[in-house]
Amino acid sequence: MALTLSFSLPHIGYESTEMIFPTDFMFGCASSAFQTEGSGTEGGRGPATWDSYIQDDTTDGTDIAIDSYNRYKEDVQLLVNMGVDTYRFSISWSRLLPDGTIDGGINQEGIDFYNNFIDELVANGITPFVTLFHFDLPTALDTKYSGFLSIDIVEDFKAYADLYANAATDPFVSSHNLILAHAAAAKLYQTTYKPTQEGEIGIPIQIEWFEPYEDTPQDVSAARRAFDFFVGWFLEPLVYGDYPFIMRALVNDGLPTFTDEQKELVKGSYDFIGVNYYTSNFAADIPKTNNDVYTAYTDYRHATLSVTGSDGELIGPATPGSSQIYVYPEGLKKTLILLKDYNNPKIYVTENGYPDLRDDTLTVEEASIDDARIQHMQDHLAAIKEAMTAGTNVNGYLMWTLTDCVEMGSAYTVRFGLNYTDYLNDLARTPKKSAGWLKDWLAASNFNHFDPLQLDLGRFGFQE
C-alpha cells in the first residue's frame, strides 16, 4: 500500500453520464491536524500560529478540538464503517519539531504518534494521504523570520519534510517562498525516497471557477484572468516554471522572479495536483487605467467578483453554514476539464464539502439527517465523472470532512462532517445519514457499476 504525500442546498437533477468509476478510484475523507487533533501542548508539541488564531475565534475548548490525538483509533473505525479506502490528514509541523527546526530538537513522542496513527490506518485497509503543511506554521518560525515572508523557510521546510520521509503582508512574496519550499521538498522526496517508498508527492490547490458576469469579451477575459490570479498563480510555476503571463503583465511591482535554477526546481515538482473545490463566482471586467491605485493584491486582476450574475440569479444554491459557499458542481467539472490544458496532470479532488450550521436545539438524530449533503456528493461525483469522460485524469474524491470539527473562521459553529460530533456530550461521534449513504453506495457499487443518483435511501433504513 503506497503512502501518498501532499504539502472543504442540493442541486436537484444534475445531469450526468453513467456513474462508473475505475476500480482503483480512491474514495475517502479529508481533515487537518489543528482542526481535529487538539492537545496543543500534550506529547511535546510546540505552539503553532493557528493555536492563537483559533483562540481568538472561539471561547470553546480549542485546546481539545475534537480530541483526535487521543481518539484516532475511534476515528479510523468511522472510516472503516463507511467503507472508504483513503484518509487525508495533516502532520503538525510543531508536533514533530516544536520550534520548527531540526537543530531545535526532534519530538520523538510526535513521531511515535503519527507512526501509530499511520499503522492503524494501514492495518484497517485505509491508504494514508498525508499533508505536510495545512497552514499551521510553528510559532517559533513566525517569530524568528516571519514564516513564509522569508526565503529562510525553504530550507527549514525541506528539513522538516526530510524528517517526515524518514519516519502576509505581501502575498506574492509568501506564496513565492511557499512554492519554492514545496519544490525543494518534492525534489528531496522524488530523488531520495520515492525509489524505495514508491509514494507520490503533490500539492493541493484551492480552486474556484469563475463565470463571466455577462456574455461579453471583456467579462470572458475577466473570468479567465480571475482564474489565473487564483489558480494559475500556483499551478503554472509547477507545470511551466513561471507565473502566468497575465500576472507578469499586470503586477508591476512585488511579484518575485524565479531564477533559472529555481525554474528547473519548480517545474514538474509534483506527481499529482490536489483540487480543493467548494464554490464559484461571477467575474466582471474592471477597465485598467493609468491612474490605478492598488491597495490589495486582488486589485491587480482587474475583476469584480460576485455570487450573482447580471440577471440577478445566484451562481448556485446558498448553504446554511457559510455565506461564501454556493453549490455549483458545474464549476468543478469546468475546472477539471480546463486543467487538461496544464499537461493533463494526475488529479485528486482533495477537498469538497457541504456546511451545515450548528444548531444545539436539534437532537443528534435530527441533526444527522443531512439529505443536502448526500445530494451534494451525488452532484459533485457526477461532475467529476463527466470531466473524466472528457479526458481529465481524476483518480480520487476526498470529502471534507470525516467528522464535524473546528473550522477556520467559524470555529465550532459549522458542521461539515459525515459523522456528527456531539460537543455537549464528550465529543461523541455518530454517523450521519450521509455516512450511511456512502457506505451502502460503495458496498453496492464496488466503485464501478452502480449509479448513486438512482439510490433509494429508504432501502437502507433511512426515513424522513
N, C-alpha and C positions, 0 to 999 in steps of 0.2 A: 504494500500500500504506500504509494508515493506521498511524501509530505509536500503540500502546496504552500508556497510562501507568497505574501503580498504586503508591500510597505504602506430608507432607510425607508361621496355617495355612489354607489355602484354605477357602472356604465352598462346598463342592461342591453343585451342584444348585440354585443360586439361581434362583428362578422369575422370569421376565421377560416383558414384552411383546416384540413383534418388535423387533429391534435395528436400527432405521432412524433415522439421524441426518441432519439437513439438510446440504446440500452445503457450506454456509458455516460449519458447526460446526467449531470450532478444536480441533485435537489437537496437543499439544506436551509439552514438559518444563519443569521449573522448577528454579532454583538461586538462589544468592545470592553476592555478591561475596566476603565474608570466608570463605565455606566452599569457594570454588573458586579465586579469583584468586591468593592468596598474594602474594609480593613486597611485603611490608609497607612497605618504605621505597623501593623501586625506583620510578623515574619521578616522584619528588617527592611521593609520598603521605605524609600525616601520620598519626600514630597514632590508632587508634580503640579504644573500650572493649573490644571483643571480642578485640583482639590480646592483651591481658593475661589475659582470661578463658580463652582457648584455651591460652595458655602454661601456665597453672595446671592445665590439664586433661590435658595430654599431654607426653611428652618427645620425641615425633616432630618432624619438621621443619615446624613450624607456619608458619614464615615463607614456606614454599613452597606450603602447602595442596596443591592438585593442579596448580599452576602454569598455570592457565588464562590468566593475564596474558600469558604468552609463547606459549601453545598454543591460543589461542582459535580460530584457523583450523582446527586439527585437530578441536576440539570442534564447530564448525559443521558439519564434514563428517559427524560422528556423527549429527547431526540430519538432514542430507540423506539419509544412508544408511538411516535409519529411515522416511523418507517423511513426517515430521511437518511442519506448516506454521507452528508458533509456538514461541517460546522466551521464557520468563520469566526474567529475570536482574535483579540489582540493581546500582545505582550506588553506589560507595563515596563517601560524602559527603566524607571526608577525602582522597580522591584528587583531587577537584575543588577543594576548599577545605581545605588542610592544617590550618588552625586553626579551621575551621568557619564562618568569616565572610568576606564579600566584602572587608571592609576589610583582612583579614589576607593577602589576595592570592589570585589565581586561578592554579591549576596548569595551564598550557597542555598539558603532557605528558599529564595525566589526561584533559583534553578530547579531545586527539588520539586517545588510546587508545579511548575509548568511541565516538568518531566512526568510527574504523576498524572497530571491532567491529560497530557497527550497519550500516555499509556492507557488511561481509562477510555479515551475516545477510540483508540485503535482496537482495544480489547472488545469493544462493543460494535465493531464494524463501521465506525464513523471516520471519514477522512478529515484530518486536521487541515484547515485552510487558515494559515497564521498571518496576521497583520503585525508588522514590526512597529508601526507608528500610527496611532489613531489620535493625534492631537495632544496627547498628554506628555509634553516635554518636561524632563526633570527640572525642578525649580532652580537647582544649582546652576544649570547651564543658562537658564534665562537670566539669572542674576550675574553670572560671570561674563557673558558677552552677548546678551540679548538674543540668544537662541538662533533662529534661522535668519536673523538680520546680519549674522556674522559668517564669513566663509569658514571660520574655525569649526562650525557644526559638521562640516563634511567629514573630517577625519574622526571626530567623536562618534558620529552615526555609523561610519564604516566599522569602527572598533566594536561598537555595540552589536552590529549585525554579525561580525565575526564571532563574538561571544555567543550569540544565539545559535549560529550554524554549528559551532562546536557543541554543543549541547542541543504689530506690523503697522509699524508706522509707514513702511514702504512695502506694499505687497509685491512689487516687481522684484525687489532685491531678495526678500524672504522666499518667494516662490522659486527664483533662480537657484538659490542655495539648496532648497528642498529637492529640486530636480537633480542637481549635482550630487547631493547626498544619496538619493536613490540610485543614481547611475553607478556611483562608487561601490555601493553595497551589492548591486546587481552583478557588476563585473567580478567582484570578490566571490560571490556565490557561483557564478557560471564557470569560472576558471578553477576554483579550488574545491568546491563541494559537490557541484552538480554531477560530475562524472561518477561519483560513488553513491551519492544520495538519490540521484535521479529525480529530483524535485523540479518544481517550476518557480520562477520568481517574476513578479509583475507589479503593477501599481494600479490601485483603484482611482478612478477619476469621477468627481461629482459632475453629473450630466444634467443639463436642461435642454429641451428643444425649444426653438423659437419660431413661431408662425408670423408671417407678415401681418401687420395691423390692417393694411389694405392691400389689395392686389395691384400694387404699383411697383415699377422697377426700383424706386427708392426704398420702399419698405421691404421688398425682397432682399435687397442688398443689406439693409439694416439687420434683418433676421440672420443672415449668414455672418455678418460682422459680429453680432452678439454671440453667435456660436463660437467664432474664432477667438474672441476675447474670454469666453467662459471655458471652452473645451480645448480648442486648438492651442491655446496658451501652454498647456501641459503636454498635449498629445503630439503636436508637430515636432518639438525637440526630440522626443523619443523615437519618432519614425524617421524624420528627415534631418535632425541635428541642429535645428534652429527654430526660432519663433515664427509664427505666421507672418506673411508679407504685410498684411494689413496692420499688424501691431507695429512692425518696424516703420511703416509709413506714417502712422498716426501718433505714436508715442515718441515725441521729440526729445524727451528728457526723462531719464530714470530707468529705461529698460536696459538691463545689462547685456553685454555681448559675450557669447561663448568664444573662447579661443579655439584654434584648430584642434588642439589636443582634447579640449573639453567636448567639442562636437563629436569627435570619434568615440569618446567615452559615453556620451549620452545616447547617440544614435544606436538603436537596436538593443537598448538596455532593458529588455523585457522578454518574457516568454508568452505573456498574456497581458491583456488590458482588462481591468475591472471597471464595470459600469455601475455607478450608484445613481439610480433614477427614481425621482419622486414626482416631478411636476414639470409643467411647461409654461411659457408665457408668449404673449404677442410682443412684437418689436416694431416700433415706428421710427422712421428716419429723423434725425436732427441735423439739419444742414450745417456744414462746417463753415466757420468764418475766420478771418484773420485775427479777430479780437477775442477768440475763445479763451476763457479762464478756467483751468481745471482745478477743482477742489477735491476730487476723489479720482482714483484710478478708473472707475467706471465711466467717467466723463469722456475718456478717450475713445470709446466705442461709438459715440455719436448716435445713440439709440435710446429711446424711451421704452421701458418695459411695462406691460400691464397684463392683468388677467382677463380683461375684456377686450373684444375686438371692436371694429368700427361699427358693427351692428348692435353693440351693447350686450352681446352674449358672452358668458363666461367661457373660457377655454375648455372647461370641464366642470363636473360637479364639485362643489366645495366639500371639504372633510370636516367632521365635527371637532377634531382635536388640533387643527392648525389653520391659521389664517393665510398660510403661504403655500399649502399643498392643495392642488386641484387635480382631480383624476383625469388623466389624458393618456391612455395606453398608446394611442396613435403616435405620440411623441417618442415613446420608447422604440416603436417599430421604425420610425423615420430616422432616429438617431443611429440605430444598429445598422440600417441599410447604408447610411452615409459613411459609417466607419469602414465600410468596404474600400472606400477611396484611400484609406490610410494603409495600403498594402494588405487589406483584409486580415487584420490581426486575429489571433485566438482571443475570444472574449468570454468572460464570465459576468453575468449580472450579479454583482456582489452585494447590492442593497436595493430593496424595493419594498415599501410598506405602506400601511394604511393607519392613520392616527385616530383613535377614539379619545374623547375627553373623559378623564377620570370622574366618576360620579359615585361617591360613597353612600348615596341613598339607595343604590341598587344592591340587590343581593348578589352573591358570587354567581349564582345560576343565571340571573338576569343579565349581568354584565358579560357573561360568557357566550351569549347569543350574538354572534358577530357576522351576520349574513353579508354585510357590506364588505368585510374583509375577504370573505370567500369569493364574492363577485370580483373583487379587486384582483385576487390571484388568478382567477379564471381569465379575466380580460388581458392581464399582462402576459400570462402564458400564451394566450392566443396571439398577442402582438409579437412575442418572441418567435413563435412558430412561423408566422408569416415572414418575419425577417430571415429566418433560416431557410425558408423555401426560396427566398430571393437571393440566397447565396451567402448570407452572413455567417461567420464561423462562431456561433454561440455554443458554449459547452456546459453551461450550468446556470441555475437560478437559485439564489440565496435570499430568503425573505428576512426582512427586518421586522420583528426580531423574535428570538426564541421565547422570551418572557418579557412582560412589562418591566421596565427598568427606568433608571434616571435618563432623561432626555435633555440634550443641550438646549438651553434657553427655556425649557419648560419644566425641568426637574421631574417631580413625580405627578404632574398634573395631566399627562398624556399617556395613553396606552397604545403601544404598537404591537404587543406580544401576541403570539399564537397561544400562549399559555398565560393565564391570569395570575398576577402576583397580588396577594392579599396583604396590603400594607398595614392593615389593622389587626392582623392575626398571624404574627410571627413569620411574615413573608411566605406564607404557604402558597405553593404552586398548584393551579388547577387547569387542566386542558380546556381551551375554549372550543366552541363549535368548529372553528376553522382548523384547529389541530386535528379534530376527528375527521373532518372532511379530507384533509391532506393525507392522513393515514390510510383512509379507505380508498382514496383515488390511487395512491401509489401501490397499494396492495392489489387492487383490481386491475390496474393498467400494466403493471410490470414495466412501466415507462414507455411502452411502445404500441399499445393497441386500444387505449381507452380514451374517450373524449370527456374531459371534466365538465364541459359545458352541458352535457346531457345527464349529469349525475343527479339522481333523485335523492335529496338529503333525507327524506323520510325513510328510505330503505335502511338507514343506519341508526335509527332511533332518535333522530333529531326532530323535535316538534316545536312549532311556534308557541 
